[in-house]
């Protein structure tokens, strides 16, 4: 199931207060996801996400080190005139300058806003955890940081991990519309890197298969040589007639 077919699961508001937004070490199930489509040029235009903006931002926690890189994108066929532009707009985290694993999945702005709109009180970034298919201890916290950087949420001055929606989000959407109309379409470096990784993976698999085939051929040839040597030895050995004991009844010495 890809990002377009994902159904948003909403957690209870109480669960959203259990956030842990500082960088966490890699757990058994945590992976640095690179599940973006590998061959961007081969994707149908209607399925491709057109990148409008690449930016960096600090993390939510003042104790967290390093910055995050993120991207804003839209459906490739989006015109900026749609009445529901959030349905066509996406955000993803692409890099983390320090430690902390995450997923590079595109998250639709409509899904983010649906969760936020259901909150009657300030919330923590763990609210966004259900939006991700792949596990990553920092997915939700990093997403919250990017949303804050884009002015879609604000943090409490006393409690920087506590968020609430910005009252005026119009500047963000005006920026998205302007970027679409200007034809901005930035290079998808994540897809390019994934294509390189996939090519290296396929090359390794092909080399492993070549070695297996070569070893199997050697075993077959060795077995054939052994059989041939056995046949040669048998054909070169002289045939001997076994000695038979003398029949006493045929002896001339009758006594």
C-alpha positions as CSV (number, residue, x, y, z in Angstrom):
1,X,0.0,0.0,0.0
2,X,1.5,3.3,-1.1
3,X,1.1,6.8,0.3
4,X,-1.8,7.6,-2.0
5,X,-3.9,4.6,-0.8
6,X,-3.1,5.0,2.9
7,X,-6.2,5.4,5.1
8,X,-5.5,7.6,8.1
9,X,-5.9,6.0,11.5
10,X,-6.6,8.5,14.3
11,X,-5.3,7.9,17.8
12,X,-7.2,9.1,20.8
13,X,-6.2,12.6,22.0
14,X,-4.8,11.2,25.3
15,X,-2.3,9.1,23.4
16,X,-0.9,12.2,21.7
17,X,0.5,13.4,25.1
18,X,3.1,10.6,25.2
19,X,5.5,12.0,22.7
20,X,9.2,11.5,22.8
21,X,10.7,13.9,20.3
22,X,14.4,13.7,21.1
23,X,16.5,11.5,18.8
24,X,16.2,7.8,19.7
25,X,18.7,5.0,18.9
26,X,17.9,2.4,16.3
27,X,15.6,-0.2,17.6
28,X,15.2,-3.7,16.1
29,X,12.4,-2.6,13.8
30,X,13.7,0.9,13.0
31,X,15.0,1.5,9.5
32,X,16.1,4.4,7.4
33,X,13.4,4.1,4.8
34,X,14.2,4.6,1.2
35,X,10.9,3.4,-0.2
36,X,10.4,6.2,-2.6
37,X,9.9,4.9,-6.2
38,X,13.3,4.2,-7.7
39,X,12.8,5.2,-11.3
40,X,11.2,8.5,-11.4
41,X,11.3,8.8,-15.2
42,X,9.4,5.5,-15.5
43,X,6.5,6.7,-13.3
44,X,3.3,7.8,-14.9
45,X,3.0,11.6,-14.7
46,X,-0.2,11.4,-12.6
47,X,1.6,9.3,-9.9
48,X,4.8,11.4,-9.7
49,X,5.2,13.9,-6.9
50,X,6.7,17.2,-8.1
51,X,9.1,18.8,-5.6
52,X,8.4,22.5,-5.0
53,X,10.7,23.2,-2.1
54,X,13.7,21.8,-0.2
55,X,14.6,23.2,3.2
56,X,16.2,22.6,6.5
57,X,14.9,23.2,10.0
58,X,15.8,22.6,13.7
59,X,14.2,19.8,15.7
60,X,11.4,20.4,18.2
61,X,13.5,19.5,21.3
62,X,16.1,22.0,22.3
63,X,18.2,19.1,23.5
64,X,18.3,17.5,20.1
65,X,21.4,18.2,17.9
66,X,21.6,18.6,14.2
67,X,19.1,19.9,11.7
68,X,16.5,18.1,9.5
69,X,16.1,18.3,5.7
70,X,12.5,18.2,4.3
71,X,10.7,18.7,1.1
72,X,7.3,20.0,0.0
73,X,5.7,18.4,-3.1
74,X,2.5,18.3,-5.1
75,X,1.0,15.8,-7.5
76,X,2.7,16.3,-10.9
77,X,-0.6,17.2,-12.6
78,X,-1.7,19.7,-9.9
79,X,-2.4,23.2,-11.3
80,X,-2.8,25.2,-8.1
81,X,-6.4,26.0,-8.9
82,X,-7.9,23.0,-7.0
83,X,-10.4,23.9,-4.3
84,X,-8.8,21.2,-2.1
85,X,-5.1,21.9,-2.6
86,X,-4.2,19.9,0.5
87,X,-5.3,16.8,-1.3
88,X,-2.5,17.3,-3.8
89,X,0.2,18.5,-1.4
90,X,2.8,16.3,0.3
91,X,5.6,16.6,2.9
92,X,8.5,14.3,3.7
93,X,11.7,14.3,5.8
94,X,14.7,13.5,3.6
95,X,17.7,13.7,5.9
96,X,18.8,14.0,9.5
97,X,22.1,15.7,10.2
98,X,22.7,13.7,13.4
99,X,21.5,10.4,14.9
100,X,17.9,9.3,14.8
101,X,16.2,7.0,12.3
102,X,13.1,7.9,10.3
103,X,11.1,7.2,7.2
104,X,11.3,9.1,4.0
105,X,7.6,8.5,3.1
106,X,5.6,11.3,1.6
107,X,2.8,12.4,3.9
108,X,-0.3,14.1,2.5
109,X,-1.2,17.5,4.1
110,X,-4.9,16.5,4.1
111,X,-4.1,13.6,6.4
112,X,-2.1,15.8,8.7
113,X,-4.8,18.4,8.9
114,X,-7.5,15.8,9.6
115,X,-5.6,14.7,12.7
116,X,-5.0,18.3,13.8
117,X,-8.6,19.4,13.3
118,X,-9.8,16.6,15.6
119,X,-7.8,18.0,18.6
120,X,-9.6,20.3,20.9
121,X,-6.5,20.9,23.0
122,X,-2.8,21.4,22.3
123,X,-1.1,18.1,21.3
124,X,2.3,16.5,20.9
125,X,3.8,15.3,17.7
126,X,3.1,11.6,18.4
127,X,-0.3,12.5,17.1
128,X,1.3,12.0,13.6
129,X,2.6,8.5,14.2
130,X,-0.3,6.6,12.6
131,X,0.4,8.5,9.3
132,X,3.5,6.4,8.7
133,X,3.5,2.9,7.3
134,X,7.1,2.2,8.2
135,X,8.5,2.3,11.7
136,X,10.9,5.0,12.8
137,X,11.3,6.3,16.4
138,X,11.5,9.9,15.2
139,X,9.0,10.0,12.3
140,X,6.3,12.0,14.1
141,X,8.7,14.3,15.9
142,X,10.6,15.2,12.7
143,X,7.3,15.8,10.9
144,X,6.2,18.1,13.6
145,X,9.4,20.1,13.3
146,X,8.9,20.5,9.6
147,X,5.3,21.6,10.1
148,X,6.5,24.2,12.6
149,X,9.1,25.4,10.2
150,X,6.4,25.9,7.5
151,X,4.2,27.8,9.9
152,X,1.4,25.2,9.9
153,X,1.8,24.6,13.7
154,X,3.3,26.6,16.5
155,X,5.0,25.4,19.7
156,X,4.2,26.5,23.2
157,X,6.9,28.9,24.5
158,X,7.2,27.1,27.8
159,X,6.8,23.6,26.4
160,X,8.4,23.4,22.9
161,X,7.1,19.9,22.4
162,X,3.5,20.9,22.8
163,X,2.0,22.1,19.5
164,X,-1.2,23.7,18.2
165,X,-2.3,24.7,14.7
166,X,-1.5,28.1,13.4
167,X,-4.5,30.4,13.0
168,X,-3.4,31.8,9.6
169,X,-2.1,29.1,7.2
170,X,-2.8,31.2,4.1
171,X,0.9,32.2,3.6
172,X,1.9,28.6,3.3
173,X,-0.8,27.8,0.7
174,X,0.0,31.0,-1.3
175,X,3.6,29.9,-1.5
176,X,2.5,26.4,-2.7
177,X,0.3,28.0,-5.4
178,X,2.9,30.4,-6.6
179,X,5.5,27.6,-6.8
180,X,3.1,25.5,-8.9
181,X,2.3,28.4,-11.2
182,X,6.0,29.2,-11.7
183,X,6.6,25.6,-12.8
184,X,9.1,24.7,-10.1
185,X,10.1,21.0,-10.3
186,X,13.2,20.2,-8.3
187,X,15.3,17.1,-8.8
188,X,14.2,14.1,-6.7
189,X,17.6,13.2,-5.3
190,X,16.0,10.6,-3.0
191,X,14.6,8.7,-6.0
192,X,18.0,9.0,-7.7
193,X,19.8,7.6,-4.7
194,X,17.3,4.8,-4.4
195,X,17.9,3.9,-8.0
196,X,21.6,3.7,-7.4
197,X,21.1,1.5,-4.4
198,X,18.8,-0.7,-6.3
199,X,21.3,-1.0,-9.2
200,X,24.0,-1.9,-6.7
201,X,21.7,-4.5,-5.1
202,X,20.9,-6.1,-8.4
203,X,24.6,-6.1,-9.4
204,X,25.4,-7.9,-6.1
205,X,22.6,-10.5,-6.7
206,X,23.8,-11.1,-10.3
207,X,27.4,-11.6,-9.1
208,X,26.3,-14.0,-6.4
209,X,24.3,-16.0,-8.9
210,X,27.2,-16.0,-11.3
211,X,29.4,-17.4,-8.6
212,X,26.8,-20.1,-7.7
213,X,26.6,-21.1,-11.3
214,X,30.4,-21.2,-11.7
215,X,30.7,-23.4,-8.5
216,X,27.9,-25.7,-9.7
217,X,29.7,-26.0,-13.1
218,X,33.0,-26.9,-11.4
219,X,31.3,-29.6,-9.3
220,X,29.7,-31.0,-12.4
221,X,33.0,-31.1,-14.3
222,X,34.8,-32.6,-11.3
223,X,32.2,-35.3,-11.1
224,X,32.5,-36.0,-14.9
225,X,36.3,-36.2,-14.6
226,X,36.1,-38.7,-11.8
227,X,33.7,-40.9,-13.7
228,X,36.0,-40.8,-16.8
229,X,39.1,-41.7,-14.7
230,X,37.3,-44.6,-13.2
231,X,36.3,-45.9,-16.6
232,X,39.8,-45.5,-18.0
233,X,41.3,-47.4,-15.0
234,X,38.9,-50.3,-15.4
235,X,39.6,-50.6,-19.2
236,X,43.4,-50.5,-18.7
237,X,43.5,-53.3,-16.0
238,X,44.5,-56.8,-17.5
239,X,41.9,-59.5,-17.0
240,X,43.1,-62.6,-15.0
241,X,41.8,-66.1,-14.9
242,X,41.4,-67.3,-11.3
243,X,43.4,-70.4,-10.3
244,X,41.4,-73.5,-10.0
245,X,42.5,-76.3,-7.6
246,X,43.5,-79.6,-9.2
247,X,40.9,-82.3,-9.3
248,X,42.4,-85.3,-7.4
249,X,40.4,-87.7,-9.5
250,X,42.3,-86.6,-12.6
251,X,45.8,-87.2,-11.1
252,X,48.0,-89.9,-12.8
253,X,49.4,-90.9,-9.5
254,X,46.8,-93.4,-8.5
255,X,49.0,-94.7,-5.6
